[in-house]
Amino acid sequence: MPSKKTVASTIQKVSRSSKIPPSLTAARGVKSWKEAADWLKLRGIEDIECITPDLAGVPRGKMMPSSKFTSNTSLALPSALYRHTISGEYPEETGNFRYEPRDSDLKLVPDLSTLSVVPWESDPTAQVICDIVGSTGEQVPYTPRNVLKNVVRMYNERGWRPVVAPEIEFYLVAMNDDPDYPLHPPKGRSGRSILGGQGYSIAGINEFDELIDDIYHFSEKQGLEIDTLIHEEGPAQLEINLRHGDPIELADQVFMFKRTIREAALKHGIYATFMAKPMQGQAGSAMHIHQSVVETETGRNVFSNPDGSASKEFFHFIGGMQKYVPKALVMMAPYVNSYRRLTPEMSAPVNNAWGYDNRTTAFRVPVSDAAARRIENRLPSSDANPYLALAASLGCGLLGIMNAVEPSPPTEDTANEGSIELPRGLLEAVSLLESDPALADVLSAEFIGLYAGVKRGEFETFMQVISPWEREFLLLNV
């Protein structure tokens, strides 16, 4: 087995050879199966993880020896994989949620542009994200990557290309193997537990220098680009911003970043969590999404007119977000816990207001020049499946453009101290997703029926749990 230093040295030597295609020395992605074989051989890769996101965004798949990873390899997963809940249960058939009678196979098709190493593994290991197709190669409309691809295709058909830049917040917490007990911040290098109120604190980041170095190192090895990293308001709450780009590529990166950050934290004896609201009394964790649309041929920002003013498409996109995002919120806030974040005065939106450079709104327009004009969706929580959150957000904006939806006037007030106009819970959000046929046009009716059934199943499982609040206040008082 070659050591990691030996592999790195070999790649450096190869990179100086003009006869070797640059794709073989790149950290991420190849263009053909021949290049894939050479890429794996160059790094001495022994195993390959073929992974794909389930409805929750959890990596599922199969591992195989690298020698078996060829274009002729047939990999399959059962269709039931997309019908189980986050707790691994299979809900009852309700509404439009149905099981495939035969639980037939779905095929894994590796996307070679996502091939990268798994830097935290001791043995040389690679990973590749896979698309899902049916037994005869047909697209499966309800898998997360395909849901997003379909929305992007609708933009492409209009000669446009959506551009996104996610910002992912997460908490570092002390290890806790008993879910009945609250989570607590970990101790940093000072030996003291981290407190809240450390927004943008460099000292707060420095408490976890070695862990953050590992995040950077793991990311570089996988070809993942970090733009900036900051400390947020919560105790040991961090945010990583990614560079803007193609929605599918960025969803892939968020999918991989979550895994990367968890593994880096485990290496240092702590947990990284993307729960929307892991600690009572502290701010929740969001996945803000910056969005713009450009012309495919010219690269011109569709949100700006030639004179630099805001275009009608810009305002209609905002109008679509205001009208449709509350109905698609369950794709951005997918769990009971997600709605604990969307409460007043907790640094999160509570309605569908929009405004210029107003961080208290759901939809913020940052200060920028005409070429960089964009809309930030501040509603998604970090527990969301990135493929589904991006699909819902971009789909709602596109519906606004298609239907010329006019937005409300921008607000200059503190919007998150106003009335709560969003769904307050999971079941209400599920019902809203099913209520509007327009959403089925961009997300697919089959996906909505399946997703709604899974979410109802998760709610029923949650209702079987008796909370500490109930024991505290109901045990002896009622």
Buried (B, 14 or more C-beta within 10 A) or exposed (E): EBEBEEBEEBBEEBEEEEEBBEBBBBBBBBEEBEBBBBBBEBBBBBBBBBBBBBBBBBBBBBEBEBEEBEEEBEBEBEBEBBBBBBEEEEBEEEEBBEBEEEEEBBBBBBBBBBBBBBBBBEEBBBBBBBBBBEEEEEEBBBBBBBBBBBBBEBBEEBEBBBBBBBBBBBBBBBEEEEEEEEBBBBBBEEEEEBEBEBBEBEEBBEBBEEBBEBBBBBBEBBBBEBEEEBBBBBBBBBBBBBEBEEBBBBBBBBBBBBBBBBBBBBEBEBBBBBBBBBBEEBBBBBBBBBBBBBEEEEEBBBBBBEEEEBBEBBBBBBBBBBBBBBBBBBBBBBBBBBBBBBBBEBBBBBBBBBBEEBBBBBBBBBEBEBEBBBBBBBBBBBBBBBBBBBBBBBBBBBBBBBBEBEBEEBBEEBBBEBEEEBBEEBBEBBBBBBEBEBBBBBBBBBBBBBBBBBBBBBBBBBEEEEEEEEEEEEEEEE
